[in-house]
Amino acid sequence: MAIAYSEIARVLDGARRRQGWVVLATAAGGALCAVLLVGLGGAALLGAGVGRPTPVRAAALAAAALVALSALAWAAVAAMRRASSPLAVARRVGEAAPELRSDLVSSVELEDDYEEVQRTGRYSVALVDAHIARTAERARGLDLARVIPARPARRAGAALAAAALVNLVALAAAPRVLAAGWQRLLGLGPAAPVRRAEPITGDVEVSYVYPAYMHREPRTISGTGGEISAPRGTEVTLKTRADREVQRAELALESAARKEGPAVYALTVANRRDLEGHLTVDVPGAYRFRFLKGKKLVAEGPPIALAVEPDAPPEVRITAPAPELEVDARARVRIEWAASDDFGLEKLTLVTKPPGGDERRTQLKAFAGTRRESGVHELELAPLRLAEGEKLLYWLEAEDGDVVSGPKRGASATHTLKIYSEAEHHRLALLRAQGLWEDMVKLLGDRLDFFEGGPRWTDERTQQAQALDGRTRELHEGLRAAAQELRKDRSVPRQLPQALANAAAGIRPIEQDLAALRLTLSRMLHFQRAGASPLFDRVAEVDGRLDRELEKDVLYLEQLFDQQRADDLVKVAKDLAARRRDLAQLLEKYKQAPSEAAKKELLAEVARMKARMAEMMRRMGELAKGMNDEHMNREALAELARSKDAMGGLDEVEKKLAQGDVEGAMKALDQLGNAMQDMLASLERTAGRPGEQNAALMKDMLAFKKELEEVKASQEQVARETEQVKGQYQQRLAQKLKQLEAGAKQLEGLAAEARRELDRAEPGVTPRSEDEFGQARDRLADLQKALAAKDLDAALETVRRALPPMQRLAMDLGDEASMGERYRALRSKDPRVLREAERHASGALGPTRKVRDELEKMFPDPKSVLGPKEQQRLSELSQEQGQLEQRAGELRQKLSELAQRAPVFPPQSQEMLEGSQGHMQRARGELAQKNAQRGHGEQRQALDDLSRFQRGLDEMAKNAKRGQGGGGGFPFPFGEEQGGREGDGADPSQEKVEIPGADAFKAPDEFRKDLLEAMKQGTPEPYQGEVKRYYEELVK
């Protein structure tokens, strides 16, 4: 590159930039000028409403766009021609400066070939450099403003200013027109007004004739503008009067739904101006009146709306039952429904879809065009032969009677009926129980690790032990809550919740004792540093007792779960056997009358049975894994392999059916039945075979049951003989009692006074004293009834039973008042209220004691009534009763030993035997005192406790499974009385019962007296000192 050429390049570069600016400014000014003028024209047309708005706006915008594109194209061409390269710029500059043109152009060309000149030596390099230097010197003095004038750009700007001025002047002259025009042109304002056609008729009379299925009366509307609104298929008649004489008239119906153009309906013309026509409503749109002369259109009226009223599909809904309901496989489900339609219902259909089958449609009702109706349908599930756990989908479909567009159908939401699955509920219950069992195992393990080695107690270790006690409390509370919940589920065997409740009842008292001891230990360690203490041994002893209780419960529950799993397998196998029998019946039916429908039903049943078999295999695998008993686990795995063979048999049945070989299918089904029968028998043997330890325990329990029955039989015999002596006493005493009935009126007043005082104590009754208050109030009420009936014998027994709870109530209220006065934090109620309640409770004791004393004076000493022979017999019966008492004590000891081996007995079982023994002891004492009445009453109560305990043993023996060896079955938990205790959450009986009438409550007098004779007065003399000391300790 020549050294001087840089100056030439600078000049050319400046010229190129100036040229580009001039070209762009000129193009922009010219384009904007043209756009303003075109826009002004378009705005004027749109604002004035000349022509159709859309084409005018489109044309104006297209012209503006064309002008802009033309300007852009001119600018591109001009820039390419004048400033695309240094040589083009040099020529452009040379045109304005002829004296420099030749030198400038040659300098640019020599610069382009400079390297070639140097290489070839075609020209003298020195001469070339001198020429370029001289040209550069001359180019330095060029005036670019003169060489590249801006005159075109200034002209374009002037034109743009003139165009803008024209727009402003026009806007000032017609502001509304142009403003609206510019807004419409730019799409910012409202659409341009449409020139409306003027009406060419007067008011229109519209008559409607509706389709027959709508059951609507025809109607006529006069004085309208001609607007039509009717359902599809409606016949419409139009009558109107033309505004001029008419030769021929017609209706032109326009609709977006009609691609072939407007539909034309001829009008009849009467009296040259009266018009009448008919049309059928089909599609929405608009129609016009047209007047013609020959074929020439004379006039056309504005469009008049024609709307099609929709005929909505019917609505139907299921109001009951719930969207998803669990029911029995043989249940009758009550389906409540409500259906409606805007014009009229035609029919209602129930659609059911069983698992693996096609939809089944059942018409429930045909309507007579009613618009709204409701009803009830009973759905029978038994014919569907649904298995446990399967789901039936169902819904309702309602149709209207639309014969114009075709019937429309409305469907309700789909509801689901799930067949109650006892196995599924049982499985969930077992999982919940097993979760608690796993918590028990973890707790036992943690306790054994914690107490291993018997380390010394410290504050830190005491806190850790208290944390374990908290887990123990949570465990027995969880066991008790789970037992209550599971009792409500009818699918859960009663043995499972009873076992959980027994375990909770065994753990709870030990945990409570341990928590109290641990608290005392914590306080002792806090205030006393060291030293041996008997408390340490006591804590260790109770801890060991809790560990033994947990270990016993863990082992028993583990075996119980295995037994329940085995029973579940048996139930599943029995269900499959029943399904196979159903399949055999279907196959026989198909053999007698083969059809495609029967074959389809058969194949669907096979598919359902295969699904059940697969489910059984899955559950059998789960149950086998969960079994801890090695023998049961091995047997379950063997049956799992056998069930796989049965699945292969089902495949063979399905294959034969598909081939049309009915005989082969029946043969394969028979073989499958034999295999399933063997499997069921094996599973039943496995489920009924307990372990050696359980068999021995059950054997001892049955022996215990037999001994209990013998004691009960002996007690019944002694009670019968005592009753004979009591009958003789009552016969001799009856006459005297009738003479004493006259004094009952005074005693009634005393009993009423005691009842009033007791009622005044009710505001101070606390949860601790609530039971005592209830007993005292009920027994005083019984006393009033007995006195009113002049039944003095019963009144004496009742008043003796009323005094103990009344005394305990007064003492409890006094204790709580004292505690509340001393310790504010222990207040359950205001101490003043408690003191007032104590005063009234104590006030009720005086009148009650007077009633007792007066009644006792009325009755003679039994020794003065009975003869020597009867008294001798009572002495013998007392000795026999003592022997029975001793045997009852031996039964209690055996029961305690059995309870240590497994948690099969609830705490109330010990209470039953203990109560029975106590009643026997009191009966012995009363008989020794020659009091046959009180002795017989105690005997009856002893028998009642023994009977309740025996019923529990009978239930346990009935539930036990017998093994093949003839030994005892599995020791299921002690059976509670039917219905359980109040508040235990037991599932009430579902059997229908007859509500008795009033006469049913009138018990015979002898029976009532026998009951009351069992409730004698206060504490027997040998135990009065013990009872007194007990209450003294309670007060302390």
NORLINRA-V138000 format. One record per backbone hydrogen bond with DSSP energy under -1.0 kcal/mol. NH is the residue of the N-H (numbers start at 1). CO is the residue of the C=O. Records with the same first field share a line. If there is no record, write none. Layout:
# NORLINRA-V138000
NH->CO, CO
This chain:
# NORLINRA-V138000
7->4
9->5
10->6
11->7
12->8
13->9
14->10
15->11
16->12
17->13
18->14
19->15
20->16
21->17
22->18
23->19
24->20
25->21
26->22
27->23
28->24
29->25
30->26
31->27
32->28
33->29
34->30
35->31
36->32
37->33
38->34
39->35
40->36
41->37
42->38
43->39
44->40
45->41
46->42
47->43
48->44
50->45
56->52
57->53
58->54
59->55
60->56
61->57
62->58
63->59
64->60
65->61
66->62
67->63
68->64
69->65
70->66
71->67
72->68
73->69
74->70
75->71
76->72
77->73
78->74
79->75
80->76
81->77
82->78
83->79
89->85
90->86
91->87
92->88
93->89
94->90
95->91
97->93
100->97
104->100
105->101
106->102
107->103
108->104
109->105
110->106
111->107
112->108
113->109
117->113
118->114
119->115
120->116
121->117
128->124
129->125
130->126
131->127
132->128
133->129
134->130
135->131
136->132
137->133
138->134
139->135
140->136
141->138
142->139
147->143
148->144
154->150
155->151
156->152
157->153
158->154
159->155
160->156
161->157
162->158
163->159
164->160
165->161
166->162
167->163
168->164
169->165
170->166
171->167
172->168
173->169
174->170
178->174
179->175
180->176
181->177
182->178
183->179
184->180
185->181
186->182
188->183
189->183
202->241
204->224
205->239
206->221
207->237
208->219
209->235
214->211
215->212
219->208
221->206
224->204
228->305
230->307
233->281
234->231
235->209
236->279
237->207
238->277
239->205
240->275
242->273
243->200
246->272
248->292
250->290
251->265
252->288
253->263
254->286
258->255
263->253
265->251
267->249
268->276
270->274
273->270
274->270
275->240
276->268
277->238
279->236
281->234
285->306
286->254
287->304
288->252
290->250
291->299
292->248
293->296
296->293
298->291
299->291
301->289
304->287
306->285
307->228
309->230
315->340
317->338
319->336
320->336
325->416
327->418
331->328
333->379
335->377
336->320
337->375
338->317
339->373
340->315
341->371
345->370
346->399
347->399
348->365
349->397
350->362
351->395
352->360
353->393
357->354
360->352
362->350
364->348
365->348
367->346
369->345
373->339
375->337
377->335
379->333
381->331
384->381
385->382
389->419
390->387
392->417
393->353
394->415
395->351
397->349
398->410
399->347
400->408
410->398
412->396
415->394
416->323
417->392
418->325
419->390
420->327
425->421
426->422
427->423
428->424
429->425
430->426
431->427
432->428
433->429
434->430
435->431
436->432
437->433
438->434
439->435
440->436
441->437
442->438
443->439
444->440
445->441
446->442
447->443
448->444
449->445
450->446
451->447
454->451
462->458
463->459
464->460
465->461
466->462
467->463
468->464
469->465
470->466
471->467
472->468
473->469
474->470
475->471
476->472
477->473
478->474
479->475
480->476
481->477
482->478
483->479
484->480
485->481
486->482
487->483
489->486
492->489
496->493
498->494
499->495
500->496
501->497
502->498
503->499
504->500
505->501
506->502
507->503
508->504
511->507
512->508
513->509
514->510
515->511
516->512
517->513
518->514
519->515
520->516
521->517
522->518
523->519
524->520
525->521
526->522
527->523
528->524
536->533
538->534
539->535
540->536
541->537
542->538
543->539
544->540
545->541
546->542
547->543
548->544
549->545
550->546
551->547
552->548
553->549
554->550
555->551
556->552
557->553
558->554
559->555
560->556
561->557
562->558
563->559
564->560
565->561
566->562
567->563
568->564
569->565
570->566
571->567
572->568
573->569
574->570
575->571
576->572
577->573
578->574
579->575
580->576
581->577
582->578
583->579
584->580
585->581
586->582
587->583
588->584
589->585
590->586
591->587
592->588
593->589
599->595
600->596
601->597
602->598
603->599
604->600
605->601
606->602
607->603
608->604
609->605
610->606
611->607
612->608
613->609
614->610
615->611
616->612
617->613
618->614
619->615
620->616
621->617
622->618
623->619
624->620
625->621
626->622
627->623
633->629
634->630
635->631
636->632
637->633
638->634
639->635
640->636
641->637
642->638
643->639
644->640
645->641
646->642
647->643
648->644
649->645
650->646
651->647
652->648
653->649
654->650
655->651
656->652
657->653
658->654
659->655
660->657
661->656
662->660
665->661
666->662
667->663
668->664
669->665
670->666
671->667
672->668
673->669
674->670
675->671
676->672
677->673
678->674
679->675
680->676
681->677
682->678
683->679
684->680
685->681
686->682
687->683
688->684
689->686
695->691
696->692
697->693
698->694
699->695
700->696
701->697
702->698
703->699
704->700
705->701
706->702
707->703
708->704
709->705
710->706
711->707
712->708
713->709
714->710
715->711
716->712
717->713
718->714
719->715
720->716
721->717
722->718
723->719
724->720
725->721
726->722
727->723
728->724
729->725
730->726
731->727
732->728
733->729
734->730
737->733
738->734
739->735
740->736
743->740
744->741
747->743
748->744
749->745
750->746
751->747
752->748
753->749
754->750
755->751
756->752
757->753
758->754
759->755
760->756
761->758
762->759
764->761
765->762
773->769
774->770
775->771
776->772
777->773
778->774
779->775
780->776
781->777
782->778
783->779
784->780
785->781
786->782
787->783
788->784
789->785
790->787
791->786
792->790
795->791
796->792
797->793
798->794
799->795
800->796
801->797
802->798
803->799
806->802
807->803
808->804
809->805
810->806
811->807
812->808
813->809
814->810
815->811
816->812
817->813
818->814
819->815
820->816
821->817
822->818
823->819
827->824
834->830
835->831
836->832
837->833
838->834
839->835
840->836
841->837
842->838
843->839
844->840
845->842
848->844
849->845
850->846
851->847
852->848
853->849
854->850
855->851
856->852
857->853
864->861
865->862
866->862
871->867
872->868
873->869
874->870
875->871
876->872
877->873
878->874
879->875
880->876
881->877
882->878
883->879
884->880
885->881
886->882
887->883
888->884
889->885
890->886
891->887
892->888
893->889
894->890
895->891
896->892
897->893
898->894
899->895
900->896
901->898
902->898
904->902
909->906
911->907
912->908
913->909
914->910
915->911
916->912
917->913
918->914
919->915
920->916
921->917
922->918
923->919
924->920
925->921
926->922
927->923
928->924
929->925
930->927
931->926
935->931
936->932
937->933
938->934
939->935
940->936
941->937
942->938
943->939
944->940
945->941
946->942
947->943
948->944
949->945
950->946
951->947
952->948
953->949
954->950
955->951
956->952
957->953
958->954
959->955
960->956
972->970
974->904
975->952
980->977
984->981
987->487
1001->998
1002->999
1003->1001
1008->1004
1009->1005
1010->1006
1011->1007
1012->1008
1013->1009
1014->1011
1015->1012
1023->1020
1024->1021
1027->1023
1028->1024
1029->1025
1030->1026
1031->1027
1032->1028
1033->1029
1034->1030
1035->1031
1036->1032
